[in-house]
């Protein structure tokens, strides 16, 4: 095995680990949560979670859970202001254990984790042989 093949094996393993970690983090976030329909109230920068240069725009949504009208922030971090989406309906994962924060239902995390795993397998099987 040459040094380049070893490099691709290690790179492939790192990509696979990143893909699995991404999927596990998403599953941990929605574990025990209920999928509800929410109305986007606004999209703005949230002070405590915003780092300089990180985007930091988040949705504030309103939804009904357990017979109570609730308002919460999503855990998004958009680079641009999405205020044009106000009054739109989206689906969010609501967990009573964290009532102040909801997870917007979107396929991005699953797609990213699948891409990482496929890239890792590609490095190991195609480039690392």
Helices and strands as residue ranges (DSSP letters): H 3-30, E 34-45, G 47-49, E 57-65, E 68-74, G 83-85, E 89-94, G 96-98, E 101-104, H 108-122, I 123-127
